Amino acid sequence: MFFIYFLAFFAFIPILAYLLSQNTNNKGYIFGISFLVILICLFTVVGKYSFLGTIKNQKINSDILMKINVNSKISENITREFNNNISNEDKVYWLQSYINKAIEDSKFIAAESLISISEQYFQTTDEKFIFYTLYTKLRDAKFPDFAKSKLIINLNSPPECSNFFGTAEVFIMNGPKIPIASKKFTDSSEFELENIHSSIPGFDLASAYLNQETLDLKVSLNCPETASIFYSENALLIDNNQPVNSYNIKANEWFKREQ
């Protein structure tokens, strides 16, 4: 940038010499036209709407689209050019468009590469939600069977609790204290937990199954007729290779919670 300004100043020296000469006419006219020409040149090169900047952006866009087309990783050079030349407000929009295109075209290597370089640009809460949604979309496209992952719960309620309502939560054993699935139920001996019951896109049953995680199932029952609360907690050793699993809670697995 400094070099461009230096060249502009250097180009102005002959004009300045001409203006300082005693034998020249129309100095104001010459100065005005020359200054305007140099100013226009500077604006078109380094201004906000620089045509050179537009050309460079077009090349970056073309390079990324080519990588998507051949299903290849985004190179460090392209990533650096993208980071240095694309405005911050455009980066999220561009990356969202690229990732969606790569997924829709089943270019998963390119999509994974784009995902890996994208997280740093998704900063706000809304942007992070978009990022995790894109990650989930890619995962579900790669592993379509797990897009409909389920955990089917069959429960036998305690004898003194025929009418009840409750909550079921599934956690990753020794993982974050955020459930990968959570659901409320009423008077049901069987119910299903699915990916949609996750509070964070991508942090769900499918992710746990694919990563071979051990699950921690916590279920609580509220029994209005006896004013009692029961709970059950079980470690689930399930078949992580299957998108649908089930677990039976026996009547003797409930513990009464003291009021």
WOGIMO-V749474 format. One record per pair of residues at least 12 apart in sequence whose ideal C-beta (glycine too) atoms are under 6 Angstrom apart, sorted by the first residue. I is the first residue (numbers start at 1). J is the second residue. If there is no record, write none. Layout:
# WOGIMO-V749474
I|J, I|J
This chain:
# WOGIMO-V749474
4|45, 4|46, 8|38, 8|42, 15|34, 19|31, 56|85, 60|81, 60|82, 63|78, 64|98, 67|110, 68|102, 68|107, 68|110, 71|107, 71|109, 71|110, 73|113, 74|113, 79|117, 91|121, 92|121, 92|127, 95|118, 98|114, 99|111, 99|114, 99|134, 103|137, 103|138, 103|141, 108|142, 111|138, 115|135, 119|131, 132|201, 132|202, 133|201, 135|202, 136|201, 136|202, 145|243, 146|206, 146|243, 149|195, 149|205, 149|206, 149|209, 149|243, 150|192, 150|194, 150|244, 151|193, 151|205, 151|245, 152|192, 152|246, 153|191, 153|247, 154|190, 154|248, 155|189, 155|249, 156|250, 156|251, 158|230, 158|254, 160|226, 161|221, 161|223, 163|225, 164|221, 164|223, 165|186, 165|222, 166|185, 166|220, 166|221, 167|184, 167|220, 168|183, 168|219, 169|182, 169|218, 170|215, 170|217, 171|216, 172|208, 172|213, 173|214, 173|216, 180|198, 180|203, 180|204, 180|208, 181|193, 181|197, 181|198, 181|205, 182|197, 183|197, 209|240, 212|240, 215|236, 216|235, 217|234, 217|236, 218|233, 219|232, 229|257, 230|254, 230|256, 231|255, 231|257, 232|249, 232|253, 232|254
